[in-house]
Amino acid sequence: MRAGGTRSGLLGLALLALAACDIPPTEPRADAPAAAPPAPPGPSVRSQALAGYYARVESDLLGRGLLRTDGGGPDTPYTHAMLLRNFERIVFYDEYAPGAGYRPSSGRAGGLRKWTGPVRISVEFGASVPDEQRDSDRHLVSDYAARLARITRHPIGVSTVNPNFHVLFMGEDDRDILPARIRQILPNIGESTLSIFRTMPRSIHCLVVAFSSGGGDHTYRRAIALIRTEHPPLLRQSCVHEELAQGLGLADDSPQARPSIFNDDDEFALLTSHDEILLELLYHPELKPGMTPDEARPIVRRLLDARTGGPV
């Protein structure tokens, strides 16, 4: 799991990832979503205040030239050595300890984590989400899933049939139904993991929790992402970009990663050319779940060299 910190007095994108060990080896069945209560006549005072706060966050970041959407350019060059360094930091480390809520991690490298089976993404909405926003967000997730599939060459797509990556768009007024829906998806979820969703503070803009079956298993089998619907469009899109990519196995941040969304500086809002290479590397067939940095390093170095015919 990971979360961002305070930068220049404002909280930027704060996102979470967790390889949880509190579910059984067999994959739990995700029942159909419970019937949502009737939509309220309008957003509550608390939801309106939250929307106003995030609108100010986005405006401030844009005013400082952050939340770039260009994917990087001549001002953000990177070499193979930088990609190798950033790959190791982002893939093998966690900012927070698995299964321990918001407790910082030990700082030790873990094994490589990724999906080996198809990733079937479902998109769900709380009752508070307007229809026009639902249509926009469905297209956003569908288009981005197709892009991730092209980058990784892994089967990733939106599906209503036996989904295993659940993207929940919910607002403050949907908070009461959230724990029950998560228990539907993962009946054996641990209380410490559930509390991440239940007590999500304003400083956490969105989060993803990716689950293996525990016992040293590094293969992801299910994930749940939560996107706050009070975000203005660009912040909401940036959450989708980072949460879905992070839920594929890019678990940490690095202050050295540039151009990248895996950096707490909020310079980039959307997946960059640098990040695409990290995903491409992660899902190369030669890199296996559970590999250590020492085992993966020569493979990653060779794959990078092969991109341009030699070291760069």
PyMOL commands that set and color helices and strands:
alter all, ss='L'
color gray80, all
select helices_A, chain A and resi 45-63+80-92+131-152+172-185+191-198+233-246+273-282+293-308
alter helices_A, ss='H'
color red, helices_A
select strands_A, chain A and resi 6-7+10-11+19-20+114-115+119-125+156-158+165-170+206-211+219-220+222-228
alter strands_A, ss='S'
color yellow, strands_A
deselect
rebuild
show_as cartoon
